[in-house]
Each structure stands twice: as C-alpha cells, then as structure tokens.
C-alpha cells in the first residue's frame, strides 16, 4: 500500500513540476529583466505614483518660503535681483527672529547696487546659510558660495537626477572635486542642523553604518546602487531616498512684496526656518518630481524642493515621520518569487478560467494595496515585477486551461464519434442484418404478413437514429433532431423548444399515451443567458425521456402534468403522472417510504449528469396519491464563473 502511495505522490509531483515549468520560466525571465535594469523606469514611475497618491499631510509650520516672483522682478526692473534688495529682505526677516535663513540664490559675484550692504548683512547673520554648486556639470562648471559667508554657513544646492530628469534622492554630503578635496554638506542639511541644534540634537555619524549621518536616534540610511527599484544607480556621496511631503500646501509661501509691506504674522517666521528663492519661470530655477503635484506636471521651483529635503530631515527626527527604507536584494527576490508562486498556484488549484481571472485580479489588487500600505509605512517594495509575474502567470494559466479544455473537448468528441461508429457497426453487423433477413423473408411471402410495414419502419428508424446520434455528438451543432422528421433550431427560446419536444413526444404511438384524458401544461419563458447549446440540447432530451417513460411505463395513467417555469430563484422542468408504474405494490410502498432511493438506469445517470452541469438537482419521487414525478431544477441566476 505504501509503495503505491509513494508512487502516486511522485507522479503527482512530476506532473506538477511539468505544469509549473512555464511559470518558473516566467519568474526567471522577469527576475532577469529586473536585474538588468529593464524594469527600472517602470519601478520609478510606480514609486512616484504611490507617493503622489498618499493622503495629504498637514502643512509643516516650521518652514516658510519667501518666493521672489515675476511681479517682484518687474518691480525691481532688473534681473538678477540686486544685492540691495536681498540685503533689505534679510534684515526684515531677521527682525522676526527666525532660527535659520537659507538663501537659495547664487551670489558668487556682486550684483550692484548694494553689494557692500549685503556683505555686511552676511557677516552679521550667524543663522544665514548660502548656496554653492559643488558638483561640476558636463563642462566642469561650478558656482562658488557668497564670499562673505564662512564655510560652515554654506551648503551645496546640487540635485541628483535620474535618467528621466526627476529627482527621487537627496544628496546630504559629498566630496568636492577641487584641489582641497573638501567634504561638503547640503544646503538642506545645514538648515536642519541649525534648527535641531536649538533642541539639543547634533549631527553625528551612523551606528549601523558608520558612513551614514545621524541626528539623535535617527540614522539616515544611505542609498545603495540597487536600492528599491534602482539597478546600478550612482550612489556616490551620502544619498538618501527622498520622501517628499504630500498635500497641495506642504509649506507656507510668502512673497517679497508681503515681507516689504509687513503683511505677515510674526509667528509665521519667529523660531522657524525661512528659505528664500526664485519662484519665477523666467529665473529657470526649477526641479522635477513625479511625486509632487506642482504648478506644471512634474515641475516645481527649486526652493520648494530644498524645503522638502529640509522638512524630511527635521520631521524624521522630531515627529518620527518615516524615511524611505528598502529590503535587501535577497529579501526582494524572495518577495517577488512568493508572488510568482501564488500566480502559478492559480492555474494549479483553480480549474475555471473565470476563477483564475478573478484570483489574478484579487492577487494583483492585493499586491498593489500591500505595496501602497508599505509606502505609507516608509518601505519601498518592488511592485512592477510582482504585477508582471502575476499577470503573465495568470494569463498563461488561463490560456493553458482554455487550450486543455479545447483539446479535451476534441478528444471526447473523437471518442464519442468512435463509440457511435462501433455501436452502429455492431448493430449493423448483428441485429440489423437479422432484421434485413426477416424483412426479406416477409417480403417473399404471399400475401405479405401484416407486420411488414412495422418492420420496414423499424429498419428506417434504426438508420435515422444513427444519423441523429452522429449530429448530437458534435456539441456545437445548432440543431436537434427529434424522431425522423422534426429538426429543432437550438437558438430558439428554450420554452418554445420544450413545447415542440412535448408536442412531438405525445405524437408517438406509445401504449399509455392513449389512456391520458387530462393534460396540465405550462411552458413559461426561461432564463438562458448562461446556457450553452449542449445544455439546451440536454434539457430537450431530458423532457423527451421523461415523457416517453410516461408513455411506456405509466400504466393506466389518466392525467399528465408538464411544468416548465421559474419558481422563486429556481427554474424547473417537472413531469408528473398518476399511473401505476412498473413497480409491484410492495415495491411501491417501499419507494413511498424512502423517496431518496432512485433508479440507476442510463436515463437517470444522464439526468444526474445534466443537473451537475447546470449546478442543479434531479429527482424522481412518488406522486401523491399515485404516480411518479420526474423533476429537474437549476438556478435562474448565473453562478459566479460558470
């Protein structure tokens, strides 16, 4: 017994492996596409969409932006904005006692008038941070910081852009390419350091990663070349993934004119971080991000991006706002493989293509929902390879199931046709030849015997039955032949077909049809939206069989009831008579006591098979006070994935 069971298990595993091989190949192919970077663009776009679709966050009151707009440039009647205007703005802001002022405007060379005044303001503003461009562009061009500011009051404003021009990373520190090879810190980090220092939190080195940066207990995990959806990215310097603030108004924005006119509340600036920058398209100080709903799709002002970077740091330290974290490569590979196995399991355990598609839909939505929820928690998980594997494996399983169904159907039709041919050949070689001999003998008699016409009709009917059965073997044949002369079009409404079957059956010369005196007939329209032609053919054959059984076996029946209608949410075909039937009185008594005992003839087996196909039930039970009821019921509504 055990060896047989072991062999069965081995055979099952072998079958499963062969069936799973295409799914495994899909998983490997998607993994290879991911490792080569073919899916990186889609992963980055999905990452942007998840961030963009987050619920809006409240405004970060700790940061205010003073934007120099196109109107301010027109009032100044010159561009760049003169140093005197910048100096006046800094002095007005200092009167409100902010913790830090960040000037996100390049001032490496004088812009007269007012350069001397601006230099004086810089030297007296210990909380001011200026900007430089530390990383050279393609031509080797860099921009120096304002000469009047000491190095500790300077931060670089460089952005790290991806291939599509969008910024998804924040560069906190980097080595410079000048002769001194100095290490520089970012503009946003400098502002955050000043703000957090007032709360006793200082910048230090990492604990888990000594090259990372840390404020208090919050360590800023450095981005790696393969972090999240990136593949072989340039992770030079000290980069972290950028978790921009969601919502239409992440920061309070003031204009230069509002500051000059005093149209600000002191609490908007006192004890806050104030960033000054250009908010004019003509200045071309713009940044790109697919995760921020800007004034133009994907475009925001550079000073706004600096505010997002600054806010990310102080919010993580003071509010516990999550930073974007990622799993290691091995765990991400396992994550993708698990979803791939789930997609393969759909085709293994679900045998209906519609159920597979539903499972695929649920799995896909679940994977997206889980990844979205993880983004809210600060974890970036791969979604594109998961989605691709689910879709490809699910679609492949569905296509394979359809193919197997068609192959099995074709094989069954061939087997049925072969059985019909074999049966007819057996009948033709045996009983039919005997009948031919009887017919020949009868025809040679003079005078011919009275049963000769019956024999001739029997011979003709046997040959017609062969042709009819041959046509019925083709499941998609749209016609049904009844007897020798009537052919029904199966596309007709079901109740009309059933009535024609009823009329044709009662015309047959069966002994107990002659005794029927009362007929109760009801043929109502039935719902056939979910029925195939083979189902309608089966229902017609069922009614014909039930009526013929009455004509053959319902002894002394006087009443026939034929009901084809809908009762509640069930559709029913019911044939009832009041005949004595074939059973003896003692057998009838036993059947009356136990109506669950059903005959197991071929007709009953066919009726049970039809009921199973329709998701319904077949019953044959005693009629009260006498007779038999033959009943087939099925749901009037379409069952899910039938």
C-alpha positions in Angstrom: 0.0 0.0 0.0 2.8 2.4 1.0 4.8 1.9 -2.3 1.6 2.6 -4.3 1.1 5.8 -2.3 4.7 6.8 -2.8 4.5 6.3 -6.5 1.3 8.3 -6.6 2.9 11.2 -4.8 5.9 11.0 -7.1 3.7 11.0 -10.1 1.8 14.0 -8.8 5.0 15.9 -8.1 6.3 15.1 -11.5 3.0 16.3 -13.1 3.0 19.5 -11.0 6.6 20.2 -12.0 5.9 19.8 -15.7 2.9 22.0 -15.4 4.8 24.6 -13.4 7.8 24.8 -15.7 6.3 27.7 -17.8 5.5 29.6 -14.6 9.0 29.1 -13.3 10.4 30.3 -16.6 8.2 33.5 -16.3 9.6 34.2 -12.9 13.2 33.7 -14.0 12.6 35.9 -17.1 11.1 38.7 -15.0 13.9 38.4 -12.5 16.5 38.7 -15.2 14.7 41.7 -16.7 14.8 43.4 -13.3 18.4 42.6 -12.6 19.4 44.1 -16.0 17.5 47.3 -15.3 14.8 46.8 -17.9 12.1 47.4 -15.3 13.8 50.4 -13.5 11.9 53.1 -15.3 8.5 51.4 -14.5 9.5 50.9 -10.9 10.5 54.6 -10.5 7.2 55.7 -12.1 5.2 53.4 -9.8 7.2 54.8 -6.8 6.3 58.3 -7.8 2.6 57.4 -8.2 2.4 55.7 -4.7 4.0 58.9 -3.2 1.7 61.1 -5.1 -1.5 59.2 -4.1 -0.8 59.4 -0.4 -3.3 61.2 1.9 -2.4 64.9 2.3 -0.2 65.8 5.2 -0.6 68.9 7.3 1.5 72.0 6.4 4.9 71.9 8.0 4.7 75.1 10.1 8.4 75.0 10.9 9.3 76.0 7.4 8.4 79.2 5.5 9.3 80.0 1.9 9.8 83.6 0.7 9.5 83.4 -3.1 10.7 86.1 -5.4 8.1 86.1 -8.1 7.8 87.5 -11.6 6.0 90.5 -10.1 8.9 91.2 -7.8 11.3 91.1 -10.7 9.1 93.6 -12.6 9.1 96.0 -9.6 12.9 95.7 -9.3 13.1 96.4 -13.1 16.2 94.2 -13.3 17.3 90.6 -13.0 19.2 89.2 -11.2 17.6 90.9 -8.1 20.2 93.4 -6.9 22.2 92.8 -3.7 20.4 95.7 -2.0 17.0 94.0 -2.3 18.5 90.8 -0.9 20.1 92.7 2.0 16.9 94.5 2.8 15.0 91.3 2.8 17.4 89.6 5.1 17.3 92.5 7.6 13.5 92.5 7.6 13.4 88.7 8.2 16.0 88.9 11.0 13.7 91.3 12.8 11.2 88.4 13.2 14.0 86.2 14.8 13.9 83.0 12.7 16.2 80.2 13.7 17.7 79.8 10.2 17.6 81.7 6.9 18.5 79.9 3.8 19.3 81.9 0.7 18.7 79.6 -2.3 20.0 82.3 -4.7 23.5 82.3 -6.1 25.6 85.2 -5.0 29.2 84.4 -6.0 29.7 87.7 -7.8 28.4 91.2 -6.9 25.0 92.4 -8.3 25.1 96.1 -7.8 23.8 98.2 -6.3 24.1 97.2 -2.7 26.9 94.6 -2.7 28.7 96.2 0.3 25.5 96.3 2.3 24.8 92.6 1.5 28.3 91.6 2.6 27.8 93.4 5.9 24.5 91.6 6.5 26.1 88.2 5.7 28.9 88.9 8.2 26.4 89.8 10.9 23.9 86.9 10.2 25.2 83.8 12.0 22.0 81.9 11.2 22.2 82.5 7.4 23.1 79.7 5.0 24.1 80.4 1.5 24.4 78.1 -1.5 27.0 76.9 -3.9 27.1 74.4 -6.8 29.8 71.9 -5.7 29.5 69.2 -8.3 30.7 70.2 -11.8 28.4 69.9 -14.8 29.5 68.3 -18.1 31.6 71.3 -18.9 33.2 71.3 -15.4 31.4 74.4 -14.3 30.8 75.0 -10.6 29.4 78.0 -8.7 31.2 79.4 -5.6 29.3 80.5 -2.5 28.9 84.1 -1.3 32.5 85.2 -0.4 31.3 86.9 2.8 29.9 83.7 4.3 32.3 81.3 6.2 32.4 77.6 5.0 30.2 76.4 7.9 27.4 78.7 6.7 27.5 77.3 3.1 25.7 74.3 1.7 25.6 72.9 -1.8 22.3 73.0 -3.7 23.1 70.2 -6.1 20.4 67.7 -7.1 20.9 64.1 -8.1 18.7 63.4 -11.1 17.6 60.1 -12.6 17.6 59.3 -16.3 14.1 60.7 -16.7 15.2 64.0 -15.2 13.2 63.5 -12.0 14.7 63.9 -8.5 14.0 61.0 -6.1 17.1 61.2 -4.0 18.5 63.8 -1.6 22.3 64.3 -1.5 23.3 65.2 2.0 27.1 65.3 1.6 29.8 64.7 -1.0 33.4 65.3 -1.6 34.3 68.2 -3.9 36.4 68.0 -7.0 38.6 70.9 -6.2 42.3 70.7 -5.2 41.5 70.7 -1.5 39.2 67.6 -1.8 37.0 69.1 0.9 33.8 67.3 2.1 30.7 69.5 1.6 27.3 69.3 3.2 24.0 70.1 1.5 22.0 73.3 1.9 19.0 71.4 3.4 21.2 69.6 5.9 22.8 72.9 7.0 19.4 74.4 7.7 18.1 71.3 9.5 21.3 71.2 11.6 20.8 74.8 12.8 17.2 74.1 13.7 17.8 70.8 15.5 20.8 72.3 17.4 18.3 74.6 19.2 16.7 71.4 20.6 20.0 69.9 21.7 20.2 67.4 18.8 23.5 67.4 17.0 24.7 65.8 13.8 26.8 62.7 14.2 28.0 59.6 12.4 25.9 56.5 12.0 25.9 53.5 14.3 24.8 50.6 12.0 26.6 52.3 9.1 29.5 54.5 10.2 29.4 56.5 6.9 25.8 57.4 7.4 24.6 60.6 9.1 22.6 60.6 12.3 20.6 63.1 14.4 19.9 61.7 17.8 18.5 58.1 17.4 17.5 58.7 13.7 20.1 57.3 11.3 19.7 58.3 7.7 20.2 55.0 5.7 22.4 55.6 2.8 21.1 54.7 -0.6 22.9 51.8 -2.4 23.2 51.2 -6.2 20.3 48.6 -6.1 18.1 50.2 -3.5 14.4 49.7 -4.3 13.7 49.8 -8.0 17.2 51.1 -8.8 19.6 48.9 -10.7 23.3 50.0 -10.8 22.5 53.6 -9.8 25.2 56.1 -9.0 25.1 56.1 -5.2 28.2 58.3 -4.7 28.3 60.7 -1.8 25.8 60.4 1.0 22.4 60.0 -0.6 19.1 59.1 0.9 15.8 58.4 -0.8 13.6 61.5 -0.9 10.3 61.2 0.9 8.6 64.4 -0.2 5.7 65.9 1.8 2.3 65.2 0.4 -0.6 67.6 0.0 -1.4 70.7 -2.0 0.2 73.1 0.5 3.2 71.5 2.3 4.7 74.8 3.3 3.6 78.4 3.8 4.7 80.6 0.9 5.2 84.3 1.2 6.2 86.8 -1.4 8.9 89.5 -1.3 6.2 92.2 -1.5 4.4 90.7 1.5 7.6 91.0 3.6 8.2 94.5 2.5 4.7 95.6 3.3 4.7 93.8 6.6 1.8 91.7 5.7 3.0 88.7 7.7 2.2 87.4 11.2 5.3 87.3 13.4 4.6 83.7 14.4 4.9 82.6 10.8 8.6 83.4 10.9 9.7 83.5 14.6 11.5 80.3 15.5 11.2 78.9 12.0 13.3 78.0 9.1 12.9 80.6 6.2 14.0 79.7 2.7 14.5 82.5 0.1 14.4 81.5 -3.5 13.2 82.3 -7.0 9.6 81.4 -7.8 9.6 82.7 -11.3 9.7 80.6 -14.5 12.0 83.2 -16.1 14.6 82.5 -13.5 14.6 78.8 -14.5 15.4 77.6 -11.0 13.2 74.5 -11.3 13.2 71.0 -10.1 11.4 67.9 -11.4 9.5 65.3 -9.4 6.7 62.9 -10.3 5.7 62.6 -6.6 4.7 66.3 -6.2 1.7 67.9 -7.6 3.3 71.1 -8.9 2.1 74.1 -10.9 3.1 72.1 -14.0 3.1 68.3 -14.2 6.3 67.2 -12.6 7.8 70.7 -12.2 8.3 72.7 -9.0 10.5 75.5 -8.0 14.0 74.7 -6.7 13.4 76.4 -3.4 10.4 74.2 -2.8 12.5 71.1 -3.4 15.0 72.4 -0.9 12.1 72.8 1.6 11.0 69.2 1.0 14.6 68.0 1.7 14.9 70.1 4.9 11.4 69.1 6.1 12.2 65.4 5.6 15.2 65.6 8.0 13.6 67.6 10.8 10.3 65.7 10.5 12.0 62.3 10.8 14.0 63.5 13.9 11.2 65.4 15.7 8.0 63.7 14.5 9.1 60.2 13.7 7.9 60.6 10.1 9.2 57.6 8.2 12.2 57.7 5.9 12.1 55.6 2.8 13.6 52.2 3.6 14.2 49.2 1.3 14.8 45.5 1.8 18.0 43.8 0.8 18.3 42.2 -2.6 17.8 38.7 -1.3 14.6 39.5 0.5 13.2 41.4 -2.5 14.0 38.4 -4.7 12.1 36.2 -2.2 9.2 38.7 -2.2 8.9 38.5 -6.0 9.2 34.7 -6.0 6.4 34.3 -3.5 4.0 36.3 -5.6 5.2 34.3 -8.6 4.4 31.0 -6.9 1.0 32.5 -6.0 0.3 33.2 -9.7 1.3 29.7 -10.6 -1.0 28.3 -7.9 -4.0 29.9 -9.6 -3.7 27.6 -12.5 -2.9 24.6 -10.3 -5.8 24.8 -7.9 -8.5 26.7 -9.9 -10.0 24.8 -12.9 -12.3 27.5 -14.2 -10.7 30.2 -16.4 -13.0 32.8 -14.9 -12.0 31.8 -11.4 -8.4 32.1 -12.4 -9.0 35.6 -13.8 -10.8 36.6 -10.5 -7.9 35.2 -8.5 -5.5 37.1 -10.7 -7.5 40.3 -10.2 -7.6 39.8 -6.4 -3.9 39.0 -6.2 -2.9 42.0 -8.3 -5.1 44.4 -6.3 -3.8 42.9 -3.1 -0.1 43.3 -4.2 -0.7 46.9 -5.1 -2.6 47.6 -1.9 0.2 46.0 0.2 2.9 48.0 -1.6 0.9 51.2 -1.2 0.4 50.5 2.6 4.1 49.7 2.9 5.0 53.1 1.2 2.8 54.8 3.9 4.9 53.0 6.5 8.1 54.1 4.7 9.0 50.9 2.9 9.6 50.8 -0.9 8.8 47.3 -2.2 9.1 46.1 -5.9 5.6 46.2 -7.5 6.3 46.1 -11.2 7.9 42.6 -11.3 5.3 41.3 -8.9 2.5 42.6 -11.2 4.2 41.3 -14.3 4.6 37.8 -12.9 1.0 37.7 -11.7 -0.4 38.8 -15.0 1.9 36.6 -17.1 1.4 33.5 -15.0 -2.3 34.1 -14.5 -2.9 34.8 -18.2 -0.7 31.8 -19.1 -2.7 29.6 -16.8 -5.9 30.8 -18.3 -4.7 30.3 -21.8 -3.4 26.8 -21.0 -6.7 26.0 -19.3 -8.6 27.1 -22.4 -6.2 25.1 -24.6 -6.6 22.0 -22.4 -10.3 22.4 -22.4 -10.4 22.6 -26.2 -8.1 19.6 -26.5 -10.1 17.5 -24.0 -13.4 18.5 -25.8 -11.9 17.5 -29.2 -10.7 14.2 -27.7 -14.1 13.5 -26.1 -15.8 14.2 -29.4 -13.5 11.9 -31.2 -14.0 9.2 -28.6 -17.8 9.7 -28.8 -17.8 9.5 -32.5 -15.7 6.3 -32.4 -18.1 4.8 -29.9 -21.0 5.7 -32.1 -19.3 4.1 -35.2 -18.5 1.0 -33.2 -22.0 0.7 -31.9 -23.6 1.2 -35.3 -21.2 -1.3 -36.8 -22.1 -3.8 -34.1 -25.9 -3.2 -34.7 -25.4 -3.2 -38.5 -23.5 -6.5 -38.4 -25.8 -8.2 -36.0 -29.4 -7.1 -35.2 -29.8 -5.0 -38.3 -28.7 -7.9 -40.6 -31.1 -10.2 -38.8 -33.8 -7.6 -39.3 -32.9 -7.4 -43.0 -33.2 -11.2 -43.3 -36.6 -11.1 -41.6 -37.7 -8.4 -43.9 -36.6 -10.3 -47.0 -38.4 -13.4 -45.8 -41.5 -11.4 -45.0 -41.5 -9.7 -48.4 -41.2 -13.1 -50.2 -44.4 -14.3 -48.5 -47.7 -14.1 -50.4 -49.6 -12.4 -49.1 -47.1 -10.3 -47.0 -47.6 -10.5 -43.3 -49.4 -7.6 -41.6 -46.4 -6.6 -39.5 -44.2 -6.0 -42.6 -44.8 -2.2 -42.6 -43.8 -2.1 -38.9 -40.5 -4.0 -39.7 -39.8 -1.6 -42.6 -40.4 1.4 -40.4 -38.2 -0.1 -37.7 -35.3 -0.6 -40.1 -35.7 3.0 -41.3 -35.8 4.4 -37.8 -32.7 2.5 -36.8 -30.7 4.1 -39.7 -32.1 7.5 -38.8 -31.1 7.1 -35.2 -27.5 6.6 -36.3 -27.6 9.9 -38.2 -29.2 11.7 -35.3 -26.8 10.5 -32.8 -23.9 11.4 -35.0 -25.2 15.0 -35.2 -25.7 15.2 -31.4 -22.1 14.1 -30.9 -21.0 17.5 -32.2 -21.6 19.8 -29.2 -21.7 23.0 -31.2 -24.2 21.6 -33.8 -27.0 24.2 -33.6 -29.8 21.7 -34.4 -31.6 18.9 -32.6 -33.3 16.1 -34.5 -36.5 14.7 -32.9 -37.7 11.5 -34.4 -37.5 11.1 -38.2 -38.9 14.4 -39.4 -38.6 17.2 -36.9 -35.3 19.2 -36.5 -35.2 21.9 -33.8 -33.1 25.0 -34.0 -31.4 25.3 -30.6 -31.0 29.1 -30.9 -34.8 29.4 -30.4 -36.2 30.3 -26.9 -36.0 27.4 -24.6 -39.7 27.3 -23.7 -40.6 27.1 -27.4 -38.1 24.2 -27.9 -39.5 22.4 -24.9 -43.1 22.8 -26.1 -42.1 21.3 -29.5 -40.4 18.4 -27.7 -43.6 17.9 -25.7 -45.8 18.0 -28.8 -43.6 15.7 -30.8 -43.3 13.2 -27.9 -47.0 12.9 -27.4 -47.5 12.1 -31.1 -45.5 8.9 -30.6 -47.6 5.7 -30.6 -46.7 4.7 -27.0 -49.3 2.5 -25.2 -50.1 4.6 -22.1 -50.4 7.9 -24.0 -53.7 6.6 -25.3 -55.2 6.5 -21.8 -54.4 10.1 -20.9 -57.6 12.2 -20.5 -56.3 15.3 -18.8 -53.2 17.3 -19.6 -52.0 20.2 -17.5 -49.3 22.1 -19.4 -47.3 25.2 -18.6 -44.4 26.5 -20.7 -43.1 29.9 -19.4 -40.0 31.8 -20.8 -36.8 30.7 -19.0 -33.6 32.5 -18.4 -31.0 31.0 -20.8 -28.2 33.7 -20.7 -25.8 31.2 -19.0 -26.8 28.1 -21.0 -24.8 26.7 -23.8 -26.2 24.8 -26.8 -25.3 21.5 -25.2 -27.3 22.4 -22.1 -30.4 23.3 -24.2 -30.0 20.0 -26.1 -29.7 18.1 -22.8 -32.8 19.8 -21.4 -34.8 18.8 -24.5 -33.6 15.2 -24.3 -34.5 15.1 -20.6 -38.0 16.2 -21.3 -38.4 13.8 -24.2 -37.1 10.9 -22.0 -39.4 11.8 -19.1 -42.4 11.9 -21.4 -41.5 8.7 -23.1 -41.2 7.0 -19.8 -44.8 8.0 -19.0 -45.9 6.6 -22.3 -44.0 3.3 -21.8 -44.4 2.7 -18.1 -47.2 4.8 -16.5 -49.9 2.0 -16.5 -53.5 3.3 -16.7 -52.4 6.9 -16.4 -55.2 9.4 -16.9 -53.5 12.7 -16.1 -50.3 14.2 -17.3 -48.7 17.4 -15.9 -45.9 19.1 -17.6 -44.4 22.2 -16.0 -41.6 24.3 -17.4 -41.3 27.5 -15.4 -39.5 29.5 -12.8 -40.3 29.0 -9.2 -38.6 31.6 -7.0 -34.9 31.7 -8.0 -35.1 28.2 -9.5 -36.0 27.0 -12.9 -37.8 23.7 -13.1 -38.9 21.1 -15.6 -41.4 18.8 -14.0 -43.3 15.8 -15.5 -45.9 14.1 -13.3 -48.4 11.3 -14.0 -50.9 9.3 -12.0 -50.1 5.9 -13.5 -49.3 2.7 -11.6 -45.8 2.4 -12.9 -43.7 -0.7 -13.3 -43.3 -1.5 -9.6 -45.3 -4.0 -7.6 -47.5 -2.9 -4.8 -44.9 -3.9 -2.1 -42.1 -2.2 -4.1 -44.2 1.0 -4.5 -44.8 1.0 -0.7 -41.1 0.8 0.0 -40.4 3.6 -2.5 -43.1 5.8 -0.9 -41.4 5.4 2.4 -38.0 6.2 1.0 -38.2 8.7 -1.8 -34.4 9.0 -1.8 -33.9 5.6 -3.4 -33.5 6.4 -7.1 -33.4 4.0 -10.1 -29.9 3.9 -11.5 -30.7 3.4 -15.2 -29.0 5.1 -18.1 -31.7 7.8 -18.2 -31.2 8.6 -14.6 -27.5 8.8 -15.0 -27.8 11.2 -17.9 -30.3 13.4 -15.9 -27.9 13.5 -13.0 -25.0 14.5 -15.2 -27.1 17.3 -16.8 -28.1 18.5 -13.3 -24.5 18.6 -12.3 -23.5 20.6 -15.3 -26.3 23.1 -14.6 -25.5 23.3 -10.9 -29.0 22.0 -10.1 -30.7 18.8 -8.9 -32.6 15.9 -10.4 -35.2 14.0 -8.5 -37.6 11.1 -9.2 -40.2 10.6 -6.5 -43.7 9.2 -6.0 -46.7 11.3 -6.8 -49.5 11.6 -4.3 -51.8 9.7 -4.2 -50.4 7.7 -7.2 -47.9 8.0 -10.0 -44.4 9.4 -10.4 -42.8 12.8 -10.6 -39.7 13.4 -12.6 -38.1 16.8 -11.8 -35.0 18.8 -12.9 -34.3 22.2 -11.2 -31.4 24.7 -11.6 -30.6 28.3 -10.6 -32.3 31.0 -12.6 -29.3 33.3 -12.0 -25.8 32.9 -13.4 -23.5 31.3 -11.0 -20.1 33.0 -10.4 -17.5 31.9 -13.0 -19.7 29.2 -14.5 
